[in-house]
Amino acid sequence: MLQKEVKVLLLSLLVTSGLIGIGIWLFLPGISNLTGVNTSANNQETNNNNQSETSVKERISFGEKIFSPGEASQLKEDGAKAIADKNYQQAIAKFTESLKLKPNDPEALIYLNNARIGSSQNSTKNYTIVATVPLGNNSNTGLEILRGIAQAQNEINTNGKINGAYLKVGIANDDDDPEISQQIATNLVKNPEVLGVVCCNTSDATLTAGTVYNSGKLVAISPISTSVKITNFSPYIFRTVPSDFIAARTLANYMVKNLQKKKAAVFFNSQSGYSQSLKSEFVSSILLEGGEISKEFDLSKADFSAASSLKQATEQGAQVLMLAANTGILDKALQVVQVNQKRLTLLGGDDVYTLKTLEIGREQAVGMVLAVPWHIQGNPKSEFPKTSRKLWGADVSWRTALAYDATKALIAALGKDPTRSGIQKTLVSPGFSATGAGGEIRFLPSGDRNTSVQLVKIVPGSRSRAGYDFEPISPSN
């Protein structure tokens, strides 16, 4: 009897052990998930990271890829392929011919200079910088920026170089997307050959990418971003464009003291960091000047009406309409210009300073005063307007001039100490200066440029070929 009970007990233990084993085997995937050991998920994450890195690399080119909008000529395509194949002599020939057909193509000029570096016996002796620009959804602005960079590179590489070294320029297409700008920044920080960056167009992109450049201790100079948030943002973030604080104070002072008007309505875009910055600084400046803001209108609202907004502004006694619009919402601001019919005085920020404003605003925009960083007629002693006109076959914008200045600042710093840390220390040193499009380039400890803005007025004229021009206002006017 006892032996029989023992046998039953042993059989029960074996069955129980088997069931527990099966349960553990079935539950094992769950345990793996709980402990983080999920091979499938890890592989997927790795694949996603690799795809993201590949995607970013496709946005960066030293000549092997073309980003300019529109269909590239066969010559330019052949030049890019030649660079990819390291056939630099053929690349030089193709890009040279391409520029004969389209002389105002900055991408082709940059790649031509890069090909010349590749073909040189001293090809290893060069310093690399990268320009992060929008060439997908804001291509005109991107090309304006590239013209300034290309001109500075072309000048230094054909006239003495940087202590015997050439300047190599990469182009990164960020499409004005802060997330993409940040991904590009991560890639550039990891590349030890990149010693400096010209970045970015929008203030939002500069701030987002700036966190990466700061942690990676890589200097980035923005020729365009004006938000006051960039001031003192990082010891590695600089800009050659004056901040919104300077532009707003200048406009407010002009409105109250020169125009003798004290009440303004402001039109802005709440979805744009630049627009919000300019609006806020203008409101503060008007109050400091003893003026008043009658009402603020958000151009980004779905139910925004130029006619209704203007009616409200007029009823509340506004004498001036301040257009703190960004490029993306400029069309709505120009609706305000049309509806206004020159009844109230118009003021605007630098994003309104475009050919589009002249072409659409026309007679209704005459008399509008804008605060801009640079005007081609602002400094009669400067050689830059002549050299840029000769190179590109036309007058250039302030974006080109300030991008030229950003590149010239990097070139000057590279000449002193061609290391990432050396460039940063050079730019912040009290004795640093470089000659730019409109004069001297110096930086404040905040990273801002030590300079003023230029006021311009829209007048009838023929220089822009739109029937109207932006004309500089002298300080006494």
VEXDREN-2710 file (C-alpha; in Angstrom, 1 decimal):
% VEXDREN-2710
k/r/px/py/pz
1/MET/0.0/0.0/0.0
2/LEU/2.8/2.4/0.9
3/GLN/4.7/1.6/-2.2
4/LYS/1.6/2.3/-4.3
5/GLU/1.1/5.8/-2.6
6/VAL/4.7/6.7/-3.2
7/LYS/4.4/5.8/-6.9
8/VAL/1.2/8.0/-7.1
9/LEU/3.0/10.9/-5.4
10/LEU/6.0/10.6/-7.7
11/LEU/3.7/10.6/-10.7
12/SER/1.9/13.7/-9.5
13/LEU/5.2/15.6/-9.1
14/LEU/6.3/14.7/-12.6
15/VAL/3.0/15.9/-14.1
16/THR/3.1/19.1/-12.0
17/SER/6.7/19.8/-13.1
18/GLY/5.8/19.2/-16.7
19/LEU/2.9/21.7/-16.5
20/ILE/5.0/24.3/-14.8
21/GLY/7.7/23.9/-17.5
22/ILE/5.1/24.3/-20.3
23/GLY/3.7/27.4/-18.5
24/ILE/7.1/29.0/-18.2
25/TRP/7.8/28.3/-21.9
26/LEU/4.4/29.8/-22.9
27/PHE/4.9/32.8/-20.6
28/LEU/8.5/33.4/-21.6
29/PRO/7.8/36.0/-24.4
30/GLY/5.8/37.9/-21.8
31/ILE/8.8/37.8/-19.4
32/SER/11.1/39.0/-22.1
33/ASN/8.8/41.9/-22.7
34/LEU/8.6/42.8/-19.1
35/THR/12.4/42.7/-18.7
36/GLY/13.0/44.7/-21.9
37/VAL/14.5/41.7/-23.8
38/ASN/12.4/42.0/-26.9
39/THR/14.7/41.1/-29.9
40/SER/12.0/42.0/-32.4
41/ALA/11.4/45.5/-30.9
42/ASN/15.1/46.2/-30.6
43/ASN/15.7/45.2/-34.2
44/GLN/12.9/47.5/-35.3
45/GLU/14.2/50.4/-33.3
46/THR/17.7/49.8/-34.7
47/ASN/16.3/49.7/-38.2
48/ASN/14.3/53.0/-37.6
49/ASN/17.5/54.7/-36.3
50/ASN/19.4/53.5/-39.3
51/GLN/16.7/54.7/-41.7
52/SER/16.6/58.1/-39.9
53/GLU/20.4/58.5/-40.2
54/THR/20.3/57.5/-43.9
55/SER/17.5/60.0/-44.5
56/VAL/19.5/62.8/-42.9
57/LYS/22.6/61.9/-44.9
58/GLU/20.5/62.2/-48.1
59/ARG/19.9/65.8/-47.1
60/ILE/23.6/66.8/-46.9
61/SER/25.8/67.2/-50.0
62/PHE/29.2/68.4/-50.9
63/GLY/28.4/68.2/-54.6
64/GLU/27.2/64.7/-55.2
65/LYS/23.5/65.6/-54.7
66/ILE/21.5/68.5/-56.1
67/PHE/18.9/70.2/-54.0
68/SER/18.0/73.3/-56.0
69/PRO/14.3/73.4/-57.0
70/GLY/13.2/72.7/-60.5
71/GLU/14.7/70.3/-63.1
72/ALA/18.5/70.5/-63.0
73/SER/20.3/70.8/-66.3
74/GLN/22.1/67.8/-67.7
75/LEU/25.4/69.6/-67.2
76/LYS/24.7/70.1/-63.5
77/GLU/23.5/66.5/-63.1
78/ASP/26.7/65.3/-64.8
79/GLY/28.8/67.5/-62.5
80/ALA/27.2/66.0/-59.4
81/LYS/27.7/62.5/-60.7
82/ALA/31.4/63.3/-61.5
83/ILE/31.9/64.5/-57.9
84/ALA/30.3/61.4/-56.6
85/ASP/32.7/59.4/-58.7
86/LYS/35.6/61.6/-57.5
87/ASN/36.2/62.6/-61.1
88/TYR/36.9/66.2/-60.1
89/GLN/38.3/67.5/-63.5
90/GLN/35.1/66.4/-65.2
91/ALA/33.0/68.0/-62.4
92/ILE/34.9/71.3/-62.8
93/ALA/34.2/71.3/-66.6
94/LYS/30.5/70.4/-66.1
95/PHE/29.8/72.9/-63.3
96/THR/31.7/75.6/-65.2
97/GLU/29.5/75.1/-68.3
98/SER/26.3/74.9/-66.1
99/LEU/27.2/78.3/-64.6
100/LYS/27.5/79.8/-68.1
101/LEU/23.9/78.8/-68.8
102/LYS/22.7/79.9/-65.3
103/PRO/25.2/82.3/-63.7
104/ASN/23.0/83.0/-60.6
105/ASP/23.1/79.4/-59.4
106/PRO/24.8/79.4/-56.0
107/GLU/24.6/75.7/-55.6
108/ALA/26.6/75.1/-58.8
109/LEU/29.2/77.7/-57.7
110/ILE/29.7/76.0/-54.3
111/TYR/30.1/72.6/-55.9
112/LEU/32.5/74.0/-58.5
113/ASN/34.7/75.3/-55.7
114/ASN/34.5/72.0/-53.9
115/ALA/35.5/70.1/-57.1
116/ARG/38.5/72.4/-57.4
117/ILE/39.5/71.5/-53.9
118/GLY/39.1/67.8/-54.7
119/SER/41.3/68.1/-57.8
120/SER/44.0/70.1/-56.0
121/GLN/47.3/68.4/-54.9
122/ASN/46.7/70.1/-51.6
123/SER/43.1/68.8/-51.3
124/THR/43.7/67.6/-47.8
125/LYS/44.4/71.1/-46.7
126/ASN/40.9/72.6/-46.4
127/TYR/38.5/73.7/-43.8
128/THR/34.9/72.5/-43.9
129/ILE/31.7/74.4/-43.0
130/VAL/28.1/73.5/-43.8
131/ALA/25.1/75.7/-44.7
132/THR/21.7/74.5/-43.4
133/VAL/19.1/76.1/-45.7
134/PRO/15.5/75.5/-46.9
135/LEU/15.5/74.3/-50.5
136/GLY/12.2/72.4/-50.6
137/ASN/9.4/74.6/-49.3
138/ASN/11.1/77.9/-49.2
139/SER/13.6/77.7/-52.0
140/ASN/13.9/81.4/-52.9
141/THR/15.1/82.2/-49.4
142/GLY/17.4/79.2/-49.4
143/LEU/19.0/80.3/-52.7
144/GLU/19.4/83.9/-51.4
145/ILE/21.3/82.6/-48.4
146/LEU/23.4/80.3/-50.5
147/ARG/24.4/83.2/-52.8
148/GLY/26.1/84.9/-49.9
149/ILE/27.9/81.8/-48.7
150/ALA/29.0/80.9/-52.3
151/GLN/30.3/84.4/-52.9
152/ALA/32.4/84.4/-49.7
153/GLN/33.8/80.9/-50.5
154/ASN/34.6/81.9/-54.1
155/GLU/36.4/85.0/-53.0
156/ILE/38.6/83.4/-50.3
157/ASN/39.4/80.3/-52.5
158/THR/40.5/82.5/-55.4
159/ASN/42.2/85.2/-53.4
160/GLY/44.8/83.8/-51.0
161/LYS/42.8/81.2/-49.2
162/ILE/42.8/80.8/-45.3
163/ASN/46.4/80.6/-44.4
164/GLY/46.9/78.5/-47.5
165/ALA/43.8/76.3/-46.9
166/TYR/40.7/76.2/-49.0
167/LEU/37.2/76.6/-47.7
168/LYS/34.9/73.6/-48.4
169/VAL/31.2/74.1/-48.1
170/GLY/28.5/71.5/-47.6
171/ILE/24.8/72.2/-48.2
172/ALA/22.1/70.7/-45.9
173/ASN/18.5/71.0/-46.9
174/ASP/16.3/71.3/-43.8
175/ASP/13.0/72.5/-45.5
176/ASP/12.6/75.0/-42.6
177/ASP/11.6/72.1/-40.4
178/PRO/13.0/72.4/-36.8
179/GLU/13.0/68.6/-36.3
180/ILE/15.0/68.1/-39.5
181/SER/17.3/70.9/-38.6
182/GLN/17.9/69.2/-35.3
183/GLN/18.6/65.8/-37.0
184/ILE/21.1/67.5/-39.4
185/ALA/22.7/69.2/-36.4
186/THR/23.2/65.8/-34.8
187/ASN/24.9/64.5/-37.9
188/LEU/27.2/67.5/-38.3
189/VAL/28.2/67.5/-34.6
190/LYS/29.4/63.9/-35.1
191/ASN/31.4/64.8/-38.2
192/PRO/34.8/66.1/-36.9
193/GLU/35.6/67.6/-40.3
194/VAL/32.8/70.2/-39.9
195/LEU/34.2/73.2/-38.1
196/GLY/31.3/75.6/-38.3
197/VAL/27.7/76.0/-39.6
198/VAL/25.6/78.7/-41.2
199/CYS/22.2/77.9/-39.7
200/CYS/19.3/78.4/-39.9
201/ASN/16.5/80.4/-41.6
202/THR/13.7/80.5/-39.1
203/SER/14.2/81.3/-35.4
204/ASP/12.3/78.1/-34.4
205/ALA/14.8/76.0/-36.4
206/THR/17.8/77.9/-35.0
207/LEU/16.6/77.4/-31.4
208/THR/15.8/73.7/-31.9
209/ALA/19.0/72.8/-33.7
210/GLY/20.9/75.2/-31.4
211/THR/20.5/72.8/-28.5
212/VAL/22.4/70.2/-30.4
213/TYR/25.1/72.6/-31.6
214/ASN/25.5/73.8/-28.0
215/SER/25.9/70.3/-26.5
216/GLY/28.3/69.4/-29.4
217/LYS/30.3/72.6/-29.0
218/LEU/30.0/73.4/-32.7
219/VAL/29.6/77.1/-33.6
220/ALA/26.5/78.0/-35.7
221/ILE/25.9/81.5/-37.1
222/SER/22.4/82.4/-38.3
223/PRO/22.2/85.2/-40.9
224/ILE/18.4/85.3/-40.7
225/SER/16.9/84.3/-37.3
226/THR/15.9/87.4/-35.3
227/SER/14.0/86.1/-32.3
228/VAL/15.0/87.6/-29.0
229/LYS/15.1/84.1/-27.5
230/ILE/18.3/83.5/-29.4
231/THR/20.1/86.3/-27.3
232/ASN/22.3/84.6/-24.7
233/PHE/20.8/81.2/-25.8
234/SER/24.2/79.5/-26.1
235/PRO/27.9/80.5/-26.3
236/TYR/28.1/78.6/-29.6
237/ILE/25.1/80.3/-31.3
238/PHE/25.7/83.6/-33.1
239/ARG/23.9/85.7/-35.6
240/THR/24.8/88.4/-38.1
241/VAL/21.3/89.8/-38.3
242/PRO/20.1/92.3/-35.6
243/SER/17.5/90.9/-33.1
244/ASP/13.8/91.8/-33.1
245/PHE/14.5/94.0/-30.1
246/ILE/16.6/96.4/-32.3
247/ALA/14.1/96.3/-35.2
248/ALA/11.1/96.9/-32.9
249/ARG/12.7/99.7/-31.0
250/THR/13.7/101.5/-34.2
251/LEU/10.2/101.2/-35.7
252/ALA/8.5/102.3/-32.5
253/ASN/10.9/105.3/-32.2
254/TYR/10.3/106.3/-35.8
255/MET/6.5/106.0/-35.4
256/VAL/6.3/108.2/-32.3
257/LYS/9.0/110.7/-33.0
258/ASN/9.1/111.0/-36.8
259/LEU/5.5/110.2/-37.8
260/GLN/4.1/111.8/-34.6
261/LYS/1.6/108.9/-34.2
262/LYS/1.0/107.1/-30.9
263/LYS/-1.7/104.4/-31.5
264/ALA/-1.0/101.2/-33.4
265/ALA/-2.7/97.9/-34.2
266/VAL/-0.5/94.9/-34.7
267/PHE/-0.9/92.0/-37.1
268/PHE/1.1/88.8/-36.3
269/ASN/1.2/85.0/-36.5
270/SER/0.9/83.2/-33.2
271/GLN/2.3/80.1/-34.8
272/SER/5.6/81.7/-35.7
273/GLY/8.4/82.3/-33.1
274/TYR/9.8/85.1/-35.2
275/SER/6.4/86.8/-35.6
276/GLN/5.6/86.5/-31.9
277/SER/9.0/87.9/-31.0
278/LEU/8.7/90.9/-33.2
279/LYS/5.2/91.6/-32.1
280/SER/6.0/91.4/-28.4
281/GLU/9.1/93.6/-28.8
282/PHE/7.1/96.2/-30.8
283/VAL/4.3/96.3/-28.2
284/SER/6.9/96.8/-25.4
285/SER/8.7/99.5/-27.4
286/ILE/5.6/101.4/-28.2
287/LEU/4.6/101.5/-24.5
288/LEU/8.1/102.7/-23.6
289/GLU/7.8/105.5/-26.2
290/GLY/4.5/106.6/-24.6
291/GLY/2.3/105.1/-27.3
292/GLU/-0.5/102.7/-27.2
293/ILE/-1.5/99.4/-28.8
294/SER/-5.2/99.5/-29.8
295/LYS/-5.6/95.8/-30.7
296/GLU/-3.6/92.7/-31.8
297/PHE/-4.8/90.5/-34.7
298/ASP/-3.7/86.9/-35.2
299/LEU/-3.2/86.3/-38.9
300/SER/-3.1/82.5/-38.4
301/LYS/-6.7/82.2/-37.2
302/ALA/-9.0/80.4/-39.6
303/ASP/-11.7/83.1/-39.4
304/PHE/-9.3/86.0/-39.9
305/SER/-10.8/88.7/-42.1
306/ALA/-8.6/91.6/-43.3
307/ALA/-11.7/93.8/-43.8
308/SER/-13.2/93.0/-40.3
309/SER/-9.8/93.5/-38.6
310/LEU/-9.2/96.8/-40.3
311/LYS/-12.7/98.0/-39.3
312/GLN/-12.0/97.1/-35.7
313/ALA/-8.6/98.8/-35.7
314/THR/-10.1/102.0/-37.2
315/GLU/-13.0/102.1/-34.7
316/GLN/-10.5/101.8/-31.8
317/GLY/-8.5/104.8/-33.1
318/ALA/-5.5/103.1/-34.6
319/GLN/-3.3/105.4/-36.6
320/VAL/-0.7/102.8/-37.7
321/LEU/-0.9/99.2/-38.8
322/MET/2.2/97.2/-37.8
323/LEU/2.6/94.0/-39.9
324/ALA/4.7/91.6/-37.9
325/ALA/4.0/88.8/-40.3
326/ASN/6.4/86.0/-41.2
327/THR/7.0/84.8/-44.8
328/GLY/4.6/81.8/-44.5
329/ILE/1.6/84.1/-43.8
330/LEU/2.6/87.1/-45.8
331/ASP/-0.4/86.8/-48.2
332/LYS/-2.8/87.6/-45.4
333/ALA/-0.7/90.6/-44.3
334/LEU/-0.8/91.8/-47.9
335/GLN/-4.6/91.5/-47.8
336/VAL/-4.6/94.0/-45.0
337/VAL/-2.4/96.3/-47.2
338/GLN/-5.0/96.1/-50.0
339/VAL/-8.0/96.7/-47.8
340/ASN/-6.3/99.6/-46.0
341/GLN/-6.2/101.6/-49.3
342/LYS/-3.4/103.8/-47.8
343/ARG/-5.7/105.2/-45.1
344/LEU/-3.6/104.2/-42.1
345/THR/0.2/104.3/-42.0
346/LEU/1.9/101.0/-42.5
347/LEU/5.0/99.6/-40.7
348/GLY/6.6/96.1/-41.1
349/GLY/9.3/93.7/-40.2
350/ASP/12.0/92.2/-42.4
351/ASP/9.9/89.3/-43.6
352/VAL/7.7/91.8/-45.4
353/TYR/10.7/93.1/-47.3
354/THR/10.3/91.0/-50.4
355/LEU/9.6/91.4/-54.1
356/LYS/6.2/89.9/-53.5
357/THR/5.2/92.9/-51.3
358/LEU/6.0/95.3/-54.2
359/GLU/4.3/93.2/-56.8
360/ILE/1.1/92.6/-54.8
361/GLY/1.0/95.7/-52.6
362/ARG/1.8/98.1/-55.5
363/GLU/0.3/101.5/-55.0
364/GLN/-1.5/100.5/-51.8
365/ALA/1.9/99.7/-50.2
366/VAL/3.6/103.1/-51.1
367/GLY/4.8/104.8/-48.0
368/MET/5.1/101.6/-45.9
369/VAL/8.2/101.7/-43.7
370/LEU/10.1/98.6/-42.9
371/ALA/13.0/97.8/-40.5
372/VAL/15.5/95.6/-42.4
373/PRO/19.1/94.4/-41.5
374/TRP/20.7/95.7/-44.7
375/HIS/19.9/97.5/-47.9
376/ILE/22.0/97.5/-51.0
377/GLN/22.0/101.3/-51.1
378/GLY/22.5/101.7/-47.3
379/ASN/26.3/102.1/-47.4
380/PRO/27.6/103.8/-50.6
381/LYS/31.2/103.1/-49.6
382/SER/30.8/99.3/-49.5
383/GLU/32.2/97.3/-52.4
384/PHE/29.9/94.3/-51.8
385/PRO/26.9/95.6/-53.9
386/LYS/29.2/96.0/-57.0
387/THR/30.9/92.6/-56.6
388/SER/27.7/90.7/-55.9
389/ARG/26.0/92.4/-58.8
390/LYS/28.9/91.4/-61.1
391/LEU/28.8/87.8/-59.8
392/TRP/25.1/87.2/-59.8
393/GLY/24.0/89.5/-62.6
394/ALA/21.5/91.4/-60.3
395/ASP/21.0/93.1/-57.0
396/VAL/21.0/90.8/-54.0
397/SER/18.8/90.8/-50.9
398/TRP/19.7/91.4/-47.2
399/ARG/19.6/87.6/-46.7
400/THR/22.4/87.2/-49.2
401/ALA/24.4/90.0/-47.5
402/LEU/24.0/88.6/-44.0
403/ALA/24.8/85.1/-45.1
404/TYR/28.0/86.5/-46.7
405/ASP/28.7/88.1/-43.4
406/ALA/28.2/84.9/-41.4
407/THR/30.6/83.1/-43.8
408/LYS/33.1/85.9/-43.6
409/ALA/33.0/85.7/-39.8
410/LEU/33.7/82.0/-39.9
411/ILE/36.5/82.5/-42.4
412/ALA/38.1/85.1/-40.1
413/ALA/37.8/82.8/-37.1
414/LEU/39.3/79.9/-39.0
415/GLY/42.2/82.1/-39.9
416/LYS/43.0/82.6/-36.2
417/ASP/42.4/79.1/-34.9
418/PRO/40.9/76.4/-37.2
419/THR/39.4/74.3/-34.4
420/ARG/35.8/74.1/-33.1
421/SER/36.8/75.5/-29.7
422/GLY/39.2/78.0/-31.3
423/ILE/36.4/79.4/-33.6
424/GLN/34.1/80.0/-30.6
425/LYS/36.8/81.7/-28.5
426/THR/37.8/83.9/-31.4
427/LEU/34.3/85.1/-32.1
428/VAL/33.6/86.1/-28.5
429/SER/36.9/87.8/-28.0
430/PRO/36.6/91.6/-27.6
431/GLY/39.2/92.2/-30.4
432/PHE/37.4/90.1/-33.0
433/SER/36.2/91.9/-36.2
434/ALA/35.7/91.1/-39.9
435/THR/34.7/93.1/-42.9
436/GLY/31.2/92.2/-44.2
437/ALA/28.8/93.4/-46.8
438/GLY/27.8/96.6/-45.1
439/GLY/30.7/97.2/-42.7
440/GLU/32.4/95.7/-39.6
441/ILE/31.2/92.4/-38.1
442/ARG/31.5/92.3/-34.3
443/PHE/29.6/90.1/-31.8
444/LEU/28.3/91.0/-28.3
445/PRO/28.9/88.5/-25.5
446/SER/25.2/87.5/-26.0
447/GLY/26.0/86.2/-29.5
448/ASP/24.1/89.1/-31.1
449/ARG/25.8/91.2/-33.7
450/ASN/26.8/94.7/-32.6
451/THR/24.9/96.7/-35.2
452/SER/21.8/98.7/-36.0
453/VAL/18.9/98.2/-38.6
454/GLN/18.1/100.1/-41.7
455/LEU/14.7/101.7/-42.2
456/VAL/13.4/101.7/-45.8
457/LYS/10.2/103.0/-47.4
458/ILE/8.3/101.7/-50.4
459/VAL/8.3/104.3/-53.3
460/PRO/7.6/104.2/-57.0
461/GLY/10.7/103.1/-58.9
462/SER/12.2/100.9/-61.6
463/ARG/15.1/99.2/-59.9
464/SER/13.1/96.1/-58.8
465/ARG/11.3/95.9/-62.2
466/ALA/8.0/95.8/-60.3
467/GLY/7.3/99.5/-60.6
468/TYR/8.1/100.1/-57.0
469/ASP/11.2/100.0/-54.8
470/PHE/12.5/99.9/-51.2
471/GLU/14.4/103.1/-50.6
472/PRO/16.6/103.8/-47.6
473/ILE/15.5/106.4/-45.1
474/SER/18.2/108.6/-43.7
475/PRO/18.3/108.9/-39.9
476/SER/17.2/112.6/-40.1
477/ASN/14.0/111.7/-42.0
END
